[in-house]
Amino acid sequence: MAVTVEMLGKLERRIRLTLAAESISSEVESRLKNLSRTVRVAGFRPGKVPLSVIAKRYGGSVHHEVMSDKVGKAFAAAAAEARVRVAGMPRISEAEGASSSDLAFDATFEVYPEVQLGDLSAVAVERVSSEVTDAAVDKTLEILRKQRGNFTQRPLTDPAAEGDRVTIDFEGKIDGSAFDGGKAQDHQFVIGQGQMIAAFEAAVRGMKVGESKTFPLRFPDDYQGKDVAGKEADFLVTLKKVEVQHLPTVDEAFAKSLGVKDGTIEALRADIRRNLERELKFRVLARNKNAAMDALIKSVELDVPVSLVNAEARRLEEGARADLKRRGVKDADKLPIAPDVFMPQAERRVRLGLAVAELVRAHNLQAKPEQLQSHIEEMAQSYENPSELVRWYLSDRQRMAEVEAVVVENNVAALVLAKARVSDKLLPFDEVMAN
């Protein structure tokens, strides 16, 4: 009998499924018999457990499994026969009207929408570019020096100065009461590196070993600790140690310590520039890709399947909890999260995914083998053994699928930028890298 698809809305559909009750009971009995050959029950030898005992103990769960399998296969067959593209999981409910020898179910589901690609030439996109300057190379070189520097104790009479590493005890109170994270002993930080709030660093700067100081400090409104953000605290700080930083000289030995074989300063700076250019290229590409994807979303018309949005929101929530767990947050899987907090991001992802898929289909933007190889080789250049990383990617299908997704997105972005009304903007190196 032909499958009848009932339209409930723009994307929502319903199909009636009918299963023979006899086929269900027969399959349940068959599985219970197979189970009786291996299951262990106290008081019976293996393989000698009566079927009535097996049915009493496992009948309910086996019946549920059989129903899930049978209904799932029936739905898949009906959807294939009706040639509908099912989006998300169907909702199955019992239905009335079947004969006494049959069981009836309603499968309610959504289908993928029609995606109407708009005129990309009518969309404006800002395409950014940037370049690695000598100042950027100098700044990176200074960071490398600081990473390899060492500290020696200052004379006790010297005040703490910019660049010094200080060891302090501190305690903060708000309205006379202590707060979480407001107290520490033997806490170290380098003055001027932004590890502490600027006002805190300013208060410590100029202090001498053994000196204590009390000062007010107002937490910024956007401070990460929400309990104290925007509030004013009184801090008591005692300076216990001041150490001056000694940076290595930029010479042949320093260059060789960073893996520059010939050890010249020119070769070191050239190596730094190449690494910065590689990183800058990926940052600019990512920024322009986001701009292109925003333009693509604006140019398409489609109805978004709610089931796909809900599924994507669940994935985002799981990812957020996993990230909190990696950061050491206690009971991250139990923290209350508003149900709709991820919905806007989830809807954008689903909408973009559908638009990208349609553009790829319409313009044959699938990743080509040479594109995959080129992308992997370019990523590998920042590693010590590039060939090993290339082999690592090529040996795993999942990793290659991730690379393929990136390459396809790059193809889509390139097409959008080729068709859209593009305005070019040169950005400072630091601004691109900061984002």
LUMZA-281562 format. One line per field, with one value per residue (C-alpha): residue number from 1; x, y, z. Coordinates in Angstrom, 3 decimals. Layout:
<pts>
resi <- NUM,...
east <- X,...
north <- Y,...
up <- Z,...
</pts>
This chain:
<pts>
resi <- 1,2,3,4,5,6,7,8,9,10,11,12,13,14,15,16,17,18,19,20,21,22,23,24,25,26,27,28,29,30,31,32,33,34,35,36,37,38,39,40,41,42,43,44,45,46,47,48,49,50,51,52,53,54,55,56,57,58,59,60,61,62,63,64,65,66,67,68,69,70,71,72,73,74,75,76,77,78,79,80,81,82,83,84,85,86,87,88,89,90,91,92,93,94,95,96,97,98,99,100,101,102,103,104,105,106,107,108,109,110,111,112,113,114,115,116,117,118,119,120,121,122,123,124,125,126,127,128,129,130,131,132,133,134,135,136,137,138,139,140,141,142,143,144,145,146,147,148,149,150,151,152,153,154,155,156,157,158,159,160,161,162,163,164,165,166,167,168,169,170,171,172,173,174,175,176,177,178,179,180,181,182,183,184,185,186,187,188,189,190,191,192,193,194,195,196,197,198,199,200,201,202,203,204,205,206,207,208,209,210,211,212,213,214,215,216,217,218,219,220,221,222,223,224,225,226,227,228,229,230,231,232,233,234,235,236,237,238,239,240,241,242,243,244,245,246,247,248,249,250,251,252,253,254,255,256,257,258,259,260,261,262,263,264,265,266,267,268,269,270,271,272,273,274,275,276,277,278,279,280,281,282,283,284,285,286,287,288,289,290,291,292,293,294,295,296,297,298,299,300,301,302,303,304,305,306,307,308,309,310,311,312,313,314,315,316,317,318,319,320,321,322,323,324,325,326,327,328,329,330,331,332,333,334,335,336,337,338,339,340,341,342,343,344,345,346,347,348,349,350,351,352,353,354,355,356,357,358,359,360,361,362,363,364,365,366,367,368,369,370,371,372,373,374,375,376,377,378,379,380,381,382,383,384,385,386,387,388,389,390,391,392,393,394,395,396,397,398,399,400,401,402,403,404,405,406,407,408,409,410,411,412,413,414,415,416,417,418,419,420,421,422,423,424,425,426,427,428,429,430,431,432,433,434,435
east <- 0.000,1.295,2.550,0.429,2.281,0.110,1.220,0.913,2.803,5.542,8.011,6.097,4.760,3.056,3.079,0.864,2.820,1.123,2.851,1.508,1.113,2.080,5.463,6.178,5.336,7.246,10.388,10.110,9.833,12.811,15.007,13.979,14.934,18.337,18.752,17.934,20.989,23.460,21.853,22.781,20.063,20.710,19.464,19.650,22.451,23.512,21.231,18.629,16.691,12.947,11.572,8.860,11.540,13.369,10.110,9.205,12.594,13.491,10.222,9.517,12.929,13.053,9.580,10.688,13.772,11.736,9.180,11.925,13.611,10.412,9.009,12.370,12.665,9.056,9.560,12.786,11.070,8.021,10.156,12.205,9.085,7.551,10.877,10.916,14.163,13.702,15.284,15.997,14.360,10.655,8.218,6.412,2.993,0.409,-2.542,-6.064,-7.903,-5.787,-7.305,-7.172,-4.214,-2.202,-0.549,-0.705,1.675,1.933,5.408,5.541,8.681,10.151,11.582,14.499,13.395,13.844,16.743,16.364,19.716,19.470,21.481,24.907,25.847,23.360,25.134,27.931,30.971,33.992,37.168,40.116,43.830,46.916,50.673,53.484,55.472,58.972,57.311,55.389,58.631,60.276,57.360,57.460,61.209,60.726,58.109,60.560,63.212,60.820,59.855,63.521,64.418,65.311,64.847,67.233,66.317,66.607,68.261,65.738,65.851,64.892,61.231,59.244,59.372,57.877,58.911,59.781,58.330,56.829,55.686,52.859,50.224,46.907,43.407,40.424,37.092,33.857,31.865,34.095,33.420,35.809,34.881,35.890,39.247,40.004,42.827,46.155,49.613,52.926,51.162,53.544,53.020,55.109,54.312,53.183,52.103,48.413,48.147,46.403,43.945,45.814,44.903,46.249,49.555,49.785,49.383,52.171,54.536,56.993,56.509,59.541,60.046,58.350,56.030,52.241,49.653,45.865,44.099,40.619,40.021,36.914,36.370,35.472,31.815,32.771,35.044,34.959,33.997,30.317,29.901,32.348,32.012,31.387,31.951,34.625,36.916,39.575,42.819,45.644,48.888,52.227,55.259,57.524,59.962,61.022,62.940,64.417,64.083,67.160,66.518,68.868,70.837,69.651,72.770,73.894,73.397,69.866,68.988,70.301,68.342,65.212,66.122,67.671,70.495,72.864,72.351,72.232,69.936,68.716,67.724,65.969,63.940,63.111,61.906,59.733,58.300,57.412,55.615,53.723,52.741,51.424,49.364,48.178,47.041,44.824,43.427,42.574,41.083,38.904,37.713,36.861,35.193,32.916,32.032,31.244,29.073,27.149,26.501,25.386,22.868,21.402,20.967,19.056,15.439,14.529,12.439,14.613,13.656,13.049,14.268,17.692,17.958,17.097,19.648,22.344,21.531,21.975,25.369,26.440,25.381,27.270,30.334,30.088,29.810,32.757,34.821,33.932,34.906,38.292,38.810,38.271,34.798,33.177,29.913,29.997,27.437,24.976,25.269,21.928,21.885,18.883,17.249,17.262,20.779,22.217,19.189,20.274,23.697,22.148,19.659,22.416,24.510,21.646,20.621,24.224,24.748,21.705,22.755,26.321,25.110,22.874,25.620,28.058,25.514,24.592,28.183,30.098,32.243,33.208,36.785,39.208,42.061,44.728,42.994,42.965,46.651,47.597,45.644,47.236,50.738,50.224,49.069,52.027,54.590,54.300,55.375,58.869,58.232,55.692,55.738,54.687,51.664,50.672,50.767,48.823,45.976,45.980,45.797,42.498,39.111,37.670,40.550,40.309,36.575,37.360,39.877,37.364,34.756,37.225,38.215,34.565,33.896,36.890,35.478,32.095,33.659,35.736,32.620,30.671,33.536,33.826,30.144,29.356,29.949,33.308,35.005,38.627,40.059,43.649,43.824,46.791,48.572,47.848,44.110,43.819,45.858,43.949,40.710
north <- 0.000,3.439,5.583,8.634,11.706,14.156,17.802,19.440,22.652,24.127,21.440,19.112,15.839,12.693,9.105,6.276,3.071,-0.312,-3.391,-6.930,-7.830,-11.407,-10.324,-8.452,-11.370,-13.772,-11.632,-11.186,-14.944,-15.550,-13.104,-14.520,-18.014,-16.760,-15.009,-18.178,-19.913,-17.450,-15.678,-16.747,-17.038,-18.200,-21.752,-22.802,-24.198,-22.093,-22.867,-24.582,-21.532,-21.982,-19.627,-18.499,-17.268,-15.442,-13.864,-12.673,-11.105,-9.750,-9.744,-6.031,-4.804,-7.229,-6.149,-2.511,-3.286,-5.173,-2.380,0.238,-1.829,-2.661,0.873,2.353,0.053,0.660,4.423,4.272,2.165,4.447,7.612,6.077,5.022,8.484,10.086,12.557,13.945,13.581,16.258,15.119,12.259,11.450,11.501,8.170,7.858,5.090,5.549,4.201,2.644,-0.451,-3.906,-6.308,-8.101,-4.941,-2.159,1.426,4.313,7.889,9.153,12.947,14.538,17.484,17.523,19.529,22.861,24.190,26.638,29.617,31.215,34.969,37.410,37.570,40.591,42.609,41.820,44.015,42.353,43.958,42.035,42.756,42.378,42.985,42.629,41.681,44.778,45.124,46.276,42.974,41.039,43.167,42.555,38.802,38.763,40.558,38.000,35.196,36.914,37.234,33.580,32.648,35.223,34.619,36.528,37.491,39.120,42.895,44.570,44.898,48.695,48.825,49.569,47.279,48.562,47.807,44.336,43.072,39.841,40.383,37.921,39.197,38.276,40.011,40.056,41.939,42.744,44.245,46.120,44.486,40.917,38.544,37.171,34.169,34.652,37.758,36.276,34.647,34.029,33.991,35.118,35.996,38.246,40.422,44.127,45.474,42.188,42.658,39.628,41.761,44.650,47.820,49.616,46.666,46.727,50.494,50.097,47.495,49.410,51.363,49.247,47.746,44.326,44.092,47.008,46.686,48.901,49.233,50.688,50.762,49.009,49.055,45.940,46.641,46.223,43.451,41.645,37.855,37.323,38.288,38.376,41.283,42.987,46.716,46.636,48.392,46.409,47.322,45.382,44.829,43.891,42.866,42.733,39.748,39.595,41.653,40.076,41.830,40.234,39.471,38.949,37.041,38.968,38.545,36.893,33.733,31.534,32.876,32.261,28.688,28.019,28.783,26.262,28.670,26.554,29.226,31.325,34.742,37.498,38.008,34.336,34.506,37.542,35.929,32.781,34.859,36.773,33.554,32.178,35.433,35.595,32.038,32.766,36.108,34.420,32.003,34.815,36.973,33.982,33.136,36.718,37.053,33.649,34.779,37.924,35.845,33.441,36.354,37.631,34.182,33.904,37.278,36.228,32.961,32.204,29.010,27.630,26.216,22.762,23.111,19.563,20.370,23.562,21.702,18.994,21.594,23.469,20.222,19.679,23.220,22.715,19.420,21.117,23.991,21.614,19.560,22.745,23.783,20.323,20.572,23.894,22.197,23.575,21.381,19.618,21.181,18.649,19.785,23.560,25.189,26.528,28.335,26.124,28.859,30.241,28.372,28.689,31.788,30.281,26.902,28.412,30.355,27.210,25.196,27.991,28.435,24.707,24.391,27.442,26.164,22.716,24.225,26.514,23.593,21.530,24.336,25.333,22.050,23.404,20.015,19.726,18.430,16.039,18.601,21.183,18.785,17.967,21.637,22.626,19.884,20.711,24.385,23.574,21.249,23.981,25.317,21.945,20.586,17.505,18.541,15.187,13.363,15.645,15.118,11.346,11.727,13.464,11.215,8.056,8.935,9.370,11.492,13.954,14.085,14.769,17.760,19.056,18.530,20.590,23.475,23.359,23.336,26.372,28.106,27.347,28.745,31.885,32.412,32.182,34.609,37.125,36.777,37.611,40.060,43.818,43.769,46.697,46.179,47.373,47.207,46.463,46.836,43.567,43.793,44.295,41.160,39.041,40.310,38.936
up <- 0.000,-0.915,1.948,2.722,4.026,5.913,5.912,9.346,8.636,6.450,7.431,9.744,8.344,9.659,8.455,9.776,10.467,10.798,12.261,12.496,16.169,15.374,13.988,17.225,19.500,17.273,17.367,21.155,21.624,19.332,21.236,24.598,23.411,22.296,25.624,27.556,26.060,27.562,30.529,34.048,36.704,40.250,40.828,37.175,35.040,32.007,29.077,31.297,32.501,31.755,29.125,31.567,33.974,31.176,29.983,33.481,34.091,30.638,28.703,29.184,28.056,25.113,23.991,24.124,22.034,19.441,19.182,18.756,16.052,14.188,14.313,13.319,10.298,9.337,9.469,7.453,4.785,4.668,4.441,1.640,-0.262,0.157,-0.835,2.029,3.465,7.210,9.398,12.942,14.825,14.427,17.365,17.598,19.254,19.378,17.045,16.925,14.031,13.375,13.085,16.016,14.472,13.863,15.845,14.562,15.205,14.047,13.144,13.267,11.840,9.972,6.485,5.135,3.690,0.206,0.217,-2.097,-2.837,-3.263,-5.321,-3.680,-5.780,-3.748,-0.443,0.936,2.533,4.187,3.339,5.605,5.013,7.120,7.020,9.370,10.295,11.737,14.971,15.132,14.712,17.435,19.786,19.230,19.741,23.058,24.119,23.323,25.452,28.390,28.115,28.497,31.121,34.753,38.000,40.803,44.085,44.347,47.315,50.156,49.965,46.258,45.442,43.142,39.575,36.176,34.975,38.460,39.788,43.230,45.891,48.099,50.648,50.145,51.549,50.188,51.821,50.538,53.179,55.791,54.609,52.850,49.413,47.311,45.605,47.643,49.734,48.882,50.321,48.446,45.283,42.432,39.430,37.132,37.332,33.975,32.372,33.135,35.389,38.005,37.725,36.741,39.991,42.003,40.111,40.577,44.338,44.554,42.286,44.460,47.603,49.395,50.952,54.350,53.648,53.969,52.359,52.467,49.430,47.822,44.500,42.339,40.226,36.575,35.640,33.191,35.650,35.206,38.867,38.648,42.443,42.782,39.383,39.776,43.547,45.608,47.902,50.460,50.035,52.502,50.701,52.226,49.910,50.705,47.800,44.777,41.894,38.894,35.489,33.372,29.683,27.381,24.791,21.225,19.818,18.039,21.108,21.607,17.939,18.069,21.269,19.242,16.539,14.025,12.593,11.264,14.399,12.751,13.971,10.414,10.116,13.506,12.480,9.131,10.915,13.251,10.294,8.442,11.500,12.032,8.359,8.519,11.630,10.251,7.042,8.971,11.153,8.125,6.318,9.326,9.685,6.005,6.038,8.893,6.961,3.865,5.867,7.381,3.871,2.730,5.569,4.640,1.015,1.510,2.318,4.168,7.015,9.774,11.142,14.880,15.500,14.025,16.085,19.289,18.523,17.792,21.023,22.960,21.309,22.185,25.789,26.011,24.552,27.022,29.981,28.717,28.413,31.969,33.175,31.433,33.199,36.540,37.299,39.939,38.997,35.522,34.300,36.960,36.621,35.767,32.219,30.785,28.120,25.470,26.062,23.066,20.785,18.774,18.069,17.285,14.828,13.078,12.732,11.298,8.922,7.774,7.353,5.105,3.070,2.667,1.594,-1.068,-2.384,-2.530,-4.472,-6.847,-7.681,-7.252,-4.403,-2.987,-1.702,-4.318,-3.364,-4.228,-2.008,0.937,0.430,0.130,3.261,5.367,4.141,4.947,8.495,8.943,8.232,11.782,13.249,13.770,11.613,8.932,7.139,10.313,10.745,7.106,7.603,10.873,9.046,5.999,8.143,9.855,8.158,10.941,10.804,7.021,7.290,9.508,6.963,4.166,6.032,6.399,2.727,1.625,3.839,2.242,-1.219,-0.218,1.255,-1.887,-4.071,-1.886,-1.906,-5.687,-6.197,-3.373,-3.275,-1.501,0.221,1.264,4.575,5.816,9.548,11.897,12.685,16.431,15.871,13.739,16.144,19.186,17.727
</pts>
